[in-house]
Amino acid sequence: MIPTALHHEWHGDPDSPHPPLLLIHGGGSTIDSNWGLLLPLLTPARSVLAIELQGHGRTSAGDGPASFERSADDVAALLSSLHCGPVDVLGFSNGGQVGLQLAGRHPGSVRRLIAASAPFRRSGMVEGFWEGLAAGTFDDLPEPYRRADAAVSHDPEHARRMFELDRALMLGFEDFPDAFVASIAAPTLVVVADRDVVRVEEAVALTALLPDARLLVVPGTHGDYLGELLAAAGDAGPLRRTLPFLLAHLDAR
């Protein structure tokens, strides 16, 4: 399958001594809606590569269904075209799942990984998640996500297509095999919030399977600790409290 050409943006200091940091957003998101509060805190000292996945923001829906494996291959193709790597990776939610797939399928692309609120098994979601997703319609997509997508896609119907793509992606999600997870060599920080949609027990299990991983449980909800648009609602406090732990992982030798 031909890789999807991903919209990407460079931010920050191109001469930073740190490896580039790749940001992979969650479902229903754009670069700005997921990382709008985080980017200004990173860019003074780091070179940051932010992308938009298949069907999100300024990236086309491509020529076939989305999958975490396909998105990982799309990202690897982009990194290869940019002659960039290995990079550090911060992936949130669906983006964390893509980050895990990228580190497993393309190990030479990833130096260090942060998998934030990223399930690797269907059983990892809180009670009622799958029933709610199966019954969900476009009307359930929060208005801030619709506005954020329209601001960059300039297409009022784009958000509807994005919603259906993400819904099908998650409904078709199959457990990542234990052997695949155990093959991921990149040092990984697994992050989850205590009131997340991903169960803390799932993060514990993921950390135990990865050969070189640490676990960080933070107080909060799904994404507020990263400044995500809907969860944080403009409050950078949880992000500022969490960021030192993320940077400590990325800067470890």
C-alpha positions in Angstrom: 0.0 0.0 0.0 1.3 3.4 -0.9 2.1 5.5 2.2 -0.1 8.4 3.0 1.7 11.7 2.7 1.5 13.1 6.2 1.2 16.8 7.0 4.2 17.7 9.1 5.7 20.8 10.7 9.1 21.6 12.3 9.0 23.7 15.4 11.8 24.9 17.8 15.5 25.0 17.6 17.0 23.2 14.6 20.4 23.3 16.2 19.3 21.8 19.5 21.8 19.2 20.9 18.8 17.0 21.7 17.5 14.4 19.2 14.3 15.6 17.3 11.1 14.9 19.2 8.2 13.5 17.1 4.7 14.3 18.4 1.9 11.9 17.4 -1.6 13.2 18.3 -4.6 11.3 19.5 -7.9 10.5 17.7 -10.0 13.4 16.5 -7.2 15.8 16.8 -4.9 18.2 15.0 -1.4 19.4 15.9 -2.8 22.5 17.5 -5.6 20.8 19.4 -3.4 18.2 20.9 -0.1 20.1 21.3 -1.0 23.7 21.4 -0.1 24.2 25.1 2.9 21.8 25.0 4.8 23.2 21.9 5.7 26.6 23.4 7.3 24.7 26.4 9.4 22.5 24.2 10.5 24.7 21.4 13.0 27.0 23.2 15.4 24.0 23.6 14.3 21.3 21.2 13.6 20.5 17.6 10.1 19.2 17.4 8.5 17.4 14.4 4.7 17.4 14.7 2.5 15.4 12.3 -1.1 14.8 11.4 -2.1 11.2 10.8 -4.3 9.8 8.0 -7.5 11.7 7.7 -6.7 14.3 10.3 -6.2 18.0 9.9 -4.3 18.7 6.7 -3.6 15.0 5.9 -5.8 13.3 3.3 -7.9 10.2 4.2 -5.7 8.2 1.8 -6.8 5.2 -0.3 -7.9 2.7 2.3 -8.9 2.1 5.9 -6.7 3.3 8.8 -4.8 1.0 11.1 -2.1 1.5 13.7 0.3 -0.5 11.7 -0.4 1.5 8.5 0.0 4.8 10.4 3.4 3.5 11.8 4.5 2.7 8.3 3.4 6.2 7.1 5.4 7.8 9.9 8.5 5.7 9.1 8.2 6.7 5.4 8.1 10.3 6.4 11.1 10.0 8.7 13.0 8.3 5.9 12.1 11.0 3.4 13.3 13.7 5.8 16.5 11.7 6.5 15.6 12.0 10.1 16.2 9.4 12.8 16.3 7.9 15.1 14.0 10.3 16.8 12.4 10.5 20.3 8.6 9.9 20.2 5.8 11.2 22.3 2.5 9.6 21.2 -0.8 10.2 23.0 -3.8 7.8 23.0 -4.2 6.6 19.4 -0.8 8.3 18.8 0.7 6.2 21.5 -0.5 3.1 19.8 1.1 4.3 16.6 4.3 5.0 18.6 4.4 1.5 19.9 3.8 0.1 16.4 6.5 2.4 15.0 9.0 1.3 17.6 8.2 -2.4 17.0 8.0 -2.3 13.2 10.8 0.2 12.5 13.1 0.0 15.5 15.8 2.0 13.8 13.4 5.0 13.7 12.9 5.4 17.5 15.5 6.3 20.1 13.2 6.8 23.2 9.5 6.5 23.4 6.7 8.0 25.6 3.5 6.0 25.2 0.8 8.2 26.9 -2.7 6.9 27.6 -2.1 4.2 25.0 -4.0 0.9 25.2 -2.5 -2.2 23.7 -5.4 -4.6 24.4 -9.2 -4.1 24.1 -9.6 -5.1 27.7 -7.5 -2.1 28.7 -10.3 0.4 28.3 -12.6 1.5 31.2 -16.0 -0.2 31.5 -18.6 1.0 29.0 -16.0 2.4 26.5 -16.7 -0.1 23.7 -20.4 0.1 24.1 -20.3 3.9 23.9 -18.1 3.8 20.9 -20.3 1.3 19.0 -23.4 3.5 19.7 -21.6 6.8 18.9 -22.5 9.1 16.1 -20.9 12.2 14.6 -23.2 14.3 16.8 -21.1 13.0 19.8 -17.9 14.6 18.5 -17.2 17.5 20.8 -17.5 20.9 19.2 -14.0 22.0 20.1 -12.7 19.1 17.9 -14.9 20.1 15.0 -13.7 23.7 15.2 -10.1 22.7 15.4 -10.3 20.5 12.4 -12.2 23.0 10.3 -9.6 25.6 11.2 -7.0 23.7 9.3 -8.9 21.5 6.8 -11.2 24.4 5.7 -13.8 21.7 4.9 -16.9 21.5 7.1 -17.4 17.8 6.2 -13.8 16.8 6.9 -14.5 16.3 10.6 -17.3 13.9 9.8 -14.9 11.8 7.7 -12.3 11.9 10.4 -14.8 10.8 13.0 -15.9 7.8 10.9 -12.2 6.9 10.2 -11.3 7.0 13.9 -14.4 5.1 15.0 -13.7 2.3 12.5 -10.1 2.3 13.5 -10.9 1.7 17.2 -13.8 -0.7 16.6 -11.4 -2.8 14.4 -8.6 -2.6 17.0 -7.1 -6.0 17.8 -4.8 -6.7 20.7 -1.1 -6.1 20.1 0.5 -9.6 20.6 2.5 -9.9 23.7 5.5 -11.1 21.7 5.3 -7.9 19.6 5.3 -5.7 22.6 8.1 -7.6 24.2 10.2 -7.0 21.0 10.2 -3.2 21.4 13.7 -2.3 22.4 13.4 1.5 22.8 13.5 2.7 26.4 9.9 3.6 27.1 8.0 5.7 29.6 4.4 4.5 29.9 2.1 7.3 31.1 -1.5 7.1 32.3 -3.8 9.3 34.4 -5.6 8.0 37.4 -8.9 8.9 35.9 -8.1 8.0 32.3 -10.1 6.1 29.8 -7.2 3.6 29.8 -7.2 1.6 33.0 -4.1 2.0 35.2 -3.8 -1.8 35.2 -3.4 -1.7 31.4 -0.4 0.6 31.8 1.1 -1.6 34.4 0.7 -4.6 32.1 2.3 -2.7 29.2 5.2 -1.6 31.3 5.8 -5.2 32.5 5.9 -6.6 28.9 8.2 -4.0 27.5 11.9 -4.9 28.1 13.0 -1.4 29.1 10.1 0.6 30.5 9.1 2.7 33.5 5.6 3.7 34.5 4.3 7.1 35.4 0.8 7.5 36.9 -0.3 11.1 37.1 -3.4 12.7 38.7 -5.8 13.7 36.0 -7.9 12.6 33.0 -7.3 11.5 29.5 -4.8 14.1 28.2 -5.1 17.0 30.6 -1.6 16.3 31.7 -0.4 17.0 28.1 -2.5 20.1 27.7 -4.9 18.4 25.2 -7.6 20.8 24.1 -10.8 19.2 25.5 -9.3 17.6 28.6 -7.2 20.6 29.8 -9.6 23.3 28.7 -6.8 25.8 28.6 -5.4 25.0 32.0 -1.6 24.3 31.6 -1.2 23.4 35.3 -1.4 19.6 34.9 1.0 19.8 31.9 3.6 21.9 33.7 3.5 19.4 36.6 4.0 16.4 34.3 6.5 17.8 31.8 9.6 17.5 34.0 9.1 13.7 34.2 8.7 13.5 30.4 11.9 15.5 29.8 13.8 13.4 32.4 13.0 10.3 30.4 14.0 11.8 27.1 17.2 13.2 28.5 18.3 10.0 30.3 21.4 8.3 29.0 
